[in-house]
């Protein structure tokens, strides 16, 4: 049986991880048809020992069976729509788009051309999250998570919400399958909104508190879930470890492997995407609601400063 030819559009940080994972785990099933990396394609392709596509138009069904899109979020819709309209299945890195309209447009194109796509919410493929969904058998009472990153030198056009907290928002929307009734946002004074945010959300019977921080500090990525039976689940994301009442339910595994295994199954028509379009859309809508609240807070804060200045 011939190998699946996969191209990678955007082959820097996450794209390079995808390339390495495919080579290390799926060499018998997959070959890399090439990469596209904007102005650095030629140099990057030579560095990685793969073909470099001149532009997006060069990627076609004749040379590629599927594409992984690992570019900035604001480019996802334009790239995905072109590829899906050529009937090329896509794995689109999170978030699916920057707003509801972009996400819906991608979905509509996929339906029109009857071509599958999968959204790369990597933490939803974390073995600890998969095991949690299998294990929890009572309504969730509360979720509290903290996620930090040392990526302080990145040029960020968006807030810490869409860059970092989106991982936890995707998990919350997966577990609760709804949007909150109330959202409040805050941050520590020494940070700006691009670096820090605390988001509290109230659902019908569940309270959520998520904190994300990008700073030169120790990396912490944990989540604590309490159900209505009094069970306490703790997730250590880097270790992919889940405990229930301090008893280990799972530890280890490979989230990216799980994601790519699902993508290959989707390409072959053997599986459905583990993260549904509805879940990915809810994550973007929720992220937008939070960012809108942050913008409102900034406007109010600026008005207060100007008022005090004029006293």
Sine and cosine of phi, psi and omega as CSV:
sin_phi,cos_phi,sin_psi,cos_psi,sin_omega,cos_omega
0.00,0.00,0.72,-0.70,-0.03,-1.00
-0.94,0.34,0.45,-0.89,-0.03,-1.00
-0.97,0.24,0.43,-0.90,0.09,-1.00
-0.98,0.19,0.80,-0.60,-0.01,-1.00
-1.00,-0.05,0.91,-0.42,-0.04,-1.00
-0.90,-0.44,0.76,-0.65,0.10,-0.99
-0.97,-0.23,0.43,-0.90,0.03,-1.00
-0.85,-0.53,0.86,-0.51,0.05,-1.00
-0.98,-0.21,0.92,-0.40,-0.11,-0.99
1.00,-0.05,1.00,-0.04,-0.15,-0.99
-0.87,-0.50,0.74,0.68,0.09,-1.00
-0.99,-0.14,-0.92,-0.39,-0.09,-1.00
-0.88,0.47,-0.95,0.30,-0.07,-1.00
-0.94,0.33,-0.61,0.80,0.02,-1.00
-0.88,0.48,-0.64,0.77,0.04,-1.00
-0.91,0.42,-0.61,0.79,0.04,-1.00
-0.90,0.44,-0.64,0.77,0.06,-1.00
-0.88,0.47,-0.70,0.71,-0.01,-1.00
-0.87,0.50,-0.74,0.67,-0.02,-1.00
-0.89,0.46,-0.67,0.75,-0.02,-1.00
-0.91,0.42,-0.66,0.75,0.03,-1.00
-0.89,0.46,-0.70,0.72,-0.02,-1.00
-0.92,0.39,-0.63,0.78,-0.09,-1.00
-0.98,0.18,-0.44,0.90,-0.14,-0.99
-0.87,-0.50,-0.36,0.93,-0.12,-0.99
-0.77,-0.63,0.45,0.89,-0.06,-1.00
-0.87,0.50,-0.49,0.87,0.00,-1.00
-0.97,0.26,-0.34,0.94,-0.07,-1.00
-0.94,-0.35,-0.43,0.90,-0.20,-0.98
-0.79,-0.61,0.61,-0.79,0.23,-0.97
-0.80,-0.59,0.54,-0.84,-0.01,-1.00
-1.00,0.09,0.90,-0.43,-0.02,-1.00
-0.98,0.21,-0.35,0.94,0.04,-1.00
0.42,-0.91,0.06,-1.00,0.04,-1.00
-0.76,-0.65,0.36,-0.93,0.13,-0.99
-0.74,-0.67,0.84,-0.55,-0.11,-0.99
-0.68,-0.73,0.69,0.72,-0.01,-1.00
0.81,0.59,-0.78,-0.62,-0.12,-0.99
-0.96,0.28,-0.29,0.96,-0.06,-1.00
-0.97,-0.25,0.27,0.96,-0.06,-1.00
-0.83,0.56,-0.76,0.65,-0.08,-1.00
-0.87,0.50,-0.74,0.67,-0.02,-1.00
-0.92,0.39,-0.67,0.75,-0.02,-1.00
-0.92,0.39,-0.65,0.76,0.01,-1.00
-0.89,0.45,-0.67,0.74,0.02,-1.00
-0.91,0.42,-0.65,0.76,0.01,-1.00
-0.88,0.47,-0.63,0.77,-0.08,-1.00
-1.00,-0.06,-0.13,0.99,0.02,-1.00
0.95,0.32,0.63,0.77,0.00,-1.00
-0.76,-0.65,0.21,-0.98,0.08,-1.00
-0.95,0.33,0.57,-0.82,0.07,-1.00
-0.92,-0.38,0.84,-0.54,0.06,-1.00
-0.98,0.20,0.62,-0.78,-0.03,-1.00
-0.94,0.35,-0.60,0.80,-0.01,-1.00
-0.32,-0.95,0.03,-1.00,-0.05,-1.00
-0.91,0.41,-0.53,0.85,-0.01,-1.00
-0.91,0.42,-0.38,0.93,-0.02,-1.00
-0.97,0.24,-0.23,0.97,0.02,-1.00
-1.00,0.01,0.88,-0.47,-0.05,-1.00
-0.63,-0.78,0.12,-0.99,0.03,-1.00
-0.90,0.44,-0.37,0.93,0.00,-1.00
-0.94,0.34,-0.50,0.87,-0.06,-1.00
-0.88,-0.48,-0.10,0.99,-0.10,-0.99
-0.55,-0.83,0.70,-0.71,0.02,-1.00
-1.00,-0.09,-0.44,0.90,-0.03,-1.00
-0.32,-0.95,0.33,-0.94,-0.07,-1.00
-0.72,-0.69,0.64,-0.76,0.19,-0.98
-0.98,-0.20,0.84,-0.54,-0.01,-1.00
-0.98,-0.21,0.94,-0.35,-0.05,-1.00
-0.82,-0.57,0.72,0.69,0.00,-1.00
-0.98,-0.21,0.11,-0.99,0.06,-1.00
-0.84,0.55,0.51,-0.86,-0.11,-0.99
-0.83,0.56,-0.58,0.82,-0.07,-1.00
-0.93,0.37,-0.19,0.98,0.01,-1.00
-0.98,-0.21,-0.14,0.99,-0.13,-0.99
-0.85,0.53,-0.74,0.67,-0.09,-1.00
-0.88,0.47,-0.75,0.66,-0.05,-1.00
-0.88,0.47,-0.68,0.74,-0.02,-1.00
-0.94,0.34,-0.74,0.67,-0.06,-1.00
-0.88,0.47,-0.67,0.74,-0.03,-1.00
-0.88,0.47,-0.64,0.77,0.02,-1.00
-0.91,0.41,-0.68,0.73,-0.05,-1.00
-0.95,0.30,-0.67,0.74,0.01,-1.00
-0.90,0.44,-0.57,0.82,0.03,-1.00
-0.93,0.37,-0.27,0.96,0.11,-0.99
-1.00,-0.08,0.19,0.98,-0.01,-1.00
0.89,0.46,0.59,0.81,0.05,-1.00
-0.96,-0.27,0.92,-0.40,0.02,-1.00
-0.86,0.51,0.56,-0.83,-0.07,-1.00
-0.77,-0.64,0.64,-0.77,0.29,-0.96
-0.98,-0.20,0.91,-0.42,-0.07,-1.00
-0.96,-0.27,0.87,-0.49,0.00,-1.00
-0.87,0.50,0.45,-0.89,0.01,-1.00
-0.93,0.36,0.47,-0.88,-0.24,0.97
-0.97,0.24,0.29,-0.96,-0.04,-1.00
-0.85,0.53,-0.68,0.74,0.04,-1.00
-0.44,-0.90,-0.04,-1.00,-0.01,-1.00
-1.00,0.00,-0.24,0.97,0.01,-1.00
-0.40,-0.92,0.10,-0.99,-0.06,-1.00
-0.89,0.46,-0.61,0.79,-0.04,-1.00
-0.89,0.45,-0.68,0.73,0.02,-1.00
-0.90,0.44,-0.69,0.72,0.00,-1.00
-0.88,0.47,-0.72,0.70,-0.01,-1.00
-0.90,0.44,-0.60,0.80,0.03,-1.00
-0.89,0.45,-0.67,0.74,0.05,-1.00
-0.88,0.48,-0.71,0.70,0.00,-1.00
-0.88,0.47,-0.66,0.75,-0.01,-1.00
-0.91,0.42,-0.66,0.75,0.04,-1.00
-0.90,0.44,-0.68,0.73,0.00,-1.00
-0.87,0.49,-0.67,0.75,0.02,-1.00
-0.92,0.40,-0.68,0.73,-0.04,-1.00
-0.86,0.51,-0.67,0.74,-0.06,-1.00
-0.98,-0.19,0.15,0.99,0.06,-1.00
0.76,0.65,0.77,0.63,-0.04,-1.00
-0.82,-0.58,0.73,-0.69,-0.10,-1.00
-0.99,0.14,0.49,-0.87,0.18,-0.98
-0.61,-0.79,0.36,-0.93,-0.03,-1.00
-0.73,-0.69,0.63,-0.78,-0.01,-1.00
-0.98,-0.20,0.78,-0.63,-0.11,-0.99
-0.99,0.11,0.89,0.45,0.14,-0.99
-0.99,0.15,1.00,0.03,-0.21,-0.98
-0.84,0.54,-0.66,0.75,-0.07,-1.00
-0.93,0.38,-0.37,0.93,0.09,-1.00
-0.93,0.36,-0.35,0.94,0.06,-1.00
-1.00,-0.06,-0.01,1.00,0.04,-1.00
-0.87,0.48,0.78,-0.63,0.00,-1.00
-0.79,0.61,-0.52,0.86,0.01,-1.00
-0.92,0.39,-0.63,0.78,0.03,-1.00
-0.95,0.32,-0.66,0.75,0.04,-1.00
-0.86,0.50,-0.70,0.71,0.00,-1.00
-0.92,0.38,-0.61,0.79,0.04,-1.00
-0.85,0.52,-0.73,0.68,-0.02,-1.00
-0.89,0.45,-0.53,0.85,0.04,-1.00
-0.96,0.26,-0.52,0.86,-0.19,-0.98
-1.00,-0.05,-0.58,0.82,-0.12,-0.99
-0.96,0.28,0.79,-0.61,-0.09,-1.00
-0.77,-0.63,0.36,0.93,0.05,-1.00
-0.63,-0.78,0.43,-0.90,0.02,-1.00
-0.82,0.58,0.55,-0.84,-0.01,-1.00
-0.99,0.13,0.77,-0.63,0.00,-1.00
-1.00,0.00,-0.67,0.75,-0.03,-1.00
-0.42,-0.91,0.45,-0.89,0.11,-0.99
-0.70,-0.71,0.75,-0.67,0.07,-1.00
-0.73,-0.69,0.80,-0.60,-0.06,-1.00
-0.67,-0.74,0.51,-0.86,0.14,-0.99
-0.73,-0.69,0.68,-0.73,-0.03,-1.00
-0.64,-0.76,0.86,-0.51,-0.01,-1.00
-0.85,-0.52,0.36,-0.93,0.01,-1.00
-0.57,-0.82,0.54,-0.84,0.06,-1.00
-1.00,-0.06,0.17,0.99,-0.09,-1.00
-0.96,0.28,0.85,0.53,-0.14,-0.99
-0.97,0.23,-0.32,0.95,-0.07,-1.00
-1.00,-0.05,-0.06,1.00,-0.02,-1.00
-0.93,0.38,0.60,-0.80,0.08,-1.00
-0.99,0.12,0.97,-0.25,-0.12,-0.99
-0.98,-0.21,0.82,-0.57,0.05,-1.00
-1.00,-0.09,-0.23,0.97,-0.06,-1.00
-0.85,-0.53,0.13,-0.99,0.00,-1.00
-0.97,0.25,0.13,-0.99,0.05,-1.00
-0.89,0.45,-0.30,0.96,-0.01,-1.00
-0.91,0.42,-0.83,0.55,-0.07,-1.00
-0.97,0.23,-0.30,0.95,0.00,-1.00
-1.00,0.03,-0.62,0.78,-0.15,-0.99
-0.81,-0.58,-0.76,0.65,-0.07,-1.00
-0.92,0.38,-0.33,0.94,-0.02,-1.00
-0.81,0.59,-0.52,0.85,0.04,-1.00
-0.86,0.51,-0.75,0.66,-0.04,-1.00
-0.96,0.27,-0.53,0.85,0.07,-1.00
-0.89,0.45,-0.62,0.78,0.02,-1.00
-0.91,0.42,-0.60,0.80,0.04,-1.00
-0.93,0.37,-0.70,0.72,0.00,-1.00
-0.87,0.49,-0.72,0.70,-0.01,-1.00
-0.92,0.39,-0.50,0.86,0.07,-1.00
-0.93,0.36,-0.71,0.71,-0.05,-1.00
-0.95,0.31,-0.60,0.80,-0.10,-0.99
-0.98,-0.21,-0.36,0.93,0.05,-1.00
0.78,0.63,0.66,0.75,0.05,-1.00
-0.33,-0.94,0.08,-1.00,0.05,-1.00
-0.95,-0.30,0.45,-0.89,-0.08,-1.00
-0.96,0.29,0.38,-0.93,0.08,-1.00
-0.99,0.15,-0.47,0.88,-0.07,-1.00
-0.54,-0.84,0.63,-0.78,0.02,-1.00
-0.75,-0.66,0.74,-0.67,0.16,-0.99
-0.78,-0.63,0.59,-0.81,-0.03,-1.00
-0.80,-0.60,0.51,-0.86,0.06,-1.00
-0.41,-0.91,0.13,-0.99,0.06,-1.00
-0.38,-0.92,0.27,-0.96,0.11,-0.99
-0.98,0.21,0.59,-0.81,-0.12,-0.99
-0.88,0.47,-0.49,0.87,-0.08,-1.00
-0.97,0.24,-0.12,0.99,-0.01,-1.00
-0.90,-0.44,0.40,-0.92,0.16,-0.99
-1.00,-0.10,0.07,-1.00,-0.07,-1.00
-0.94,0.34,-0.31,0.95,0.07,-1.00
-0.96,0.29,-0.30,0.96,-0.10,-0.99
-0.93,-0.38,-0.44,0.90,-0.12,-0.99
-0.50,-0.86,0.60,-0.80,0.12,-0.99
-0.33,-0.94,0.61,-0.79,0.17,-0.99
-0.88,-0.47,0.83,-0.56,-0.05,-1.00
-0.87,-0.49,0.83,-0.56,0.08,-1.00
-0.93,-0.37,0.73,-0.68,-0.05,-1.00
-0.74,-0.68,0.65,-0.76,0.04,-1.00
-0.93,-0.37,0.85,-0.52,0.13,-0.99
-0.98,-0.21,-0.07,-1.00,-0.07,-1.00
-0.84,0.54,-0.72,0.70,-0.03,-1.00
-0.75,-0.67,0.28,0.96,-0.11,-0.99
-0.69,-0.72,0.68,-0.73,0.07,-1.00
-0.94,-0.34,0.71,-0.70,-0.05,-1.00
-0.84,-0.54,0.66,-0.76,0.17,-0.99
-0.69,-0.72,0.89,-0.46,-0.01,-1.00
-0.86,-0.50,0.71,-0.70,0.05,-1.00
-0.80,-0.61,0.72,-0.69,0.06,-1.00
-0.75,-0.67,0.64,-0.77,-0.07,-1.00
-0.59,-0.81,0.77,-0.64,0.15,-0.99
-0.93,-0.37,0.95,-0.31,-0.07,-1.00
-0.31,-0.95,0.24,-0.97,0.03,-1.00
-0.98,0.18,0.98,0.20,-0.05,-1.00
-0.54,-0.84,0.14,-0.99,0.02,-1.00
-0.87,0.49,0.63,-0.78,0.01,-1.00
-0.99,0.17,0.83,-0.56,0.05,-1.00
-0.79,-0.62,0.78,-0.62,0.03,-1.00
-0.61,-0.79,1.00,-0.08,-0.06,-1.00
-0.70,-0.71,0.32,-0.95,0.09,-1.00
-0.57,-0.82,0.70,-0.72,0.05,-1.00
-0.87,-0.49,0.77,-0.64,-0.03,-1.00
-0.84,-0.55,0.75,-0.66,0.10,-1.00
-0.89,-0.45,0.74,-0.67,0.05,-1.00
-0.98,-0.19,0.08,-1.00,-0.09,-1.00
-0.96,0.29,-0.17,0.99,0.09,-1.00
-1.00,0.00,0.01,1.00,0.00,-1.00
1.00,0.05,0.15,0.99,0.06,-1.00
-0.98,0.21,0.62,-0.78,0.01,-1.00
-0.88,-0.47,0.85,-0.52,0.03,-1.00
-0.95,-0.30,0.67,-0.74,0.03,-1.00
-0.80,-0.60,0.75,-0.67,0.01,-1.00
-0.89,-0.46,0.79,-0.62,0.19,-0.98
-0.96,-0.27,0.97,-0.25,-0.14,-0.99
-0.91,0.42,-0.72,0.69,0.00,-1.00
-0.87,0.49,-0.59,0.81,0.02,-1.00
-0.99,0.11,-0.17,0.98,-0.08,-1.00
0.80,0.60,0.71,0.70,-0.09,-1.00
-0.92,-0.39,0.74,-0.67,0.07,-1.00
-0.85,-0.52,0.77,-0.63,0.12,-0.99
-0.86,-0.51,0.52,-0.85,0.09,-1.00
-0.83,-0.55,0.91,-0.42,-0.05,-1.00
0.79,0.62,0.69,0.72,0.04,-1.00
0.95,0.30,0.09,1.00,0.07,-1.00
-0.99,-0.17,0.80,-0.60,-0.05,-1.00
-0.94,0.33,0.82,-0.57,0.06,-1.00
-0.99,-0.15,-0.53,0.85,0.08,-1.00
-0.31,-0.95,0.39,-0.92,0.04,-1.00
-0.37,-0.93,0.68,-0.74,0.02,-1.00
1.00,0.02,-0.17,-0.99,-0.07,-1.00
0.97,-0.25,-0.04,-1.00,-0.11,-0.99
-0.68,-0.73,0.95,-0.32,-0.05,-1.00
-0.90,0.43,-0.69,0.72,-0.04,-1.00
-0.92,0.39,-0.59,0.80,0.09,-1.00
-0.86,0.51,-0.72,0.69,0.01,-1.00
-0.86,0.51,-0.67,0.74,-0.01,-1.00
-0.91,0.43,-0.73,0.69,-0.01,-1.00
-0.94,0.35,-0.56,0.83,0.07,-1.00
-0.88,0.48,-0.66,0.75,0.04,-1.00
-0.91,0.42,-0.66,0.75,0.00,-1.00
-0.89,0.46,-0.68,0.73,0.02,-1.00
-0.89,0.46,-0.64,0.77,0.06,-1.00
-0.89,0.45,-0.62,0.79,0.04,-1.00
-0.92,0.40,-0.69,0.72,0.02,-1.00
-0.85,0.52,-0.66,0.75,-0.03,-1.00
-0.98,0.21,-0.13,0.99,-0.03,-1.00
0.97,0.23,0.33,0.94,-0.05,-1.00
-0.99,-0.16,-0.29,0.96,-0.06,-1.00
-0.66,-0.75,0.36,-0.93,0.19,-0.98
-1.00,-0.09,0.44,-0.90,0.08,-1.00
-0.85,0.52,0.74,-0.67,0.00,-1.00
-0.91,0.42,-0.60,0.80,0.11,-0.99
-0.99,-0.14,0.92,-0.40,-0.07,-1.00
-0.97,0.25,0.31,-0.95,0.09,-1.00
-0.85,0.52,-0.66,0.75,0.00,-1.00
-0.85,0.52,-0.68,0.73,0.02,-1.00
-0.91,0.40,-0.69,0.72,0.00,-1.00
-0.89,0.45,-0.64,0.77,0.01,-1.00
-0.90,0.43,-0.72,0.70,0.01,-1.00
-0.86,0.51,-0.60,0.80,0.02,-1.00
-0.89,0.46,-0.67,0.74,0.01,-1.00
-0.93,0.37,-0.70,0.72,0.02,-1.00
-0.87,0.50,-0.69,0.72,0.01,-1.00
-0.91,0.41,-0.68,0.74,0.05,-1.00
-0.86,0.52,-0.69,0.73,0.02,-1.00
-0.90,0.44,-0.64,0.77,0.03,-1.00
-0.88,0.47,-0.68,0.73,0.00,-1.00
-0.92,0.40,-0.70,0.71,-0.01,-1.00
-0.91,0.41,-0.55,0.84,0.08,-1.00
-0.90,0.43,-0.64,0.77,0.04,-1.00
-0.91,0.42,-0.62,0.78,0.05,-1.00
-0.89,0.46,-0.70,0.71,0.03,-1.00
-0.86,0.50,-0.68,0.73,0.03,-1.00
-0.88,0.48,-0.65,0.76,0.03,-1.00
-0.89,0.46,-0.64,0.77,0.02,-1.00
-0.90,0.43,-0.66,0.75,0.00,-1.00
-0.90,0.44,-0.71,0.70,0.02,-1.00
-0.89,0.45,-0.69,0.73,0.01,-1.00
-0.88,0.48,-0.65,0.76,0.00,-1.00
-0.92,0.38,-0.62,0.78,0.03,-1.00
-0.90,0.43,-0.65,0.76,0.02,-1.00
-0.90,0.44,-0.68,0.74,0.00,-1.00
-0.89,0.46,-0.69,0.72,-0.01,-1.00
-0.91,0.41,-0.61,0.79,0.02,-1.00
-0.90,0.44,-0.72,0.69,-0.02,-1.00
-0.91,0.42,-0.56,0.83,-0.01,-1.00
-0.93,0.38,-0.52,0.85,-0.07,-1.00
-1.00,0.00,-0.04,1.00,0.01,-1.00
-0.92,0.39,0.00,0.00,0.00,0.00
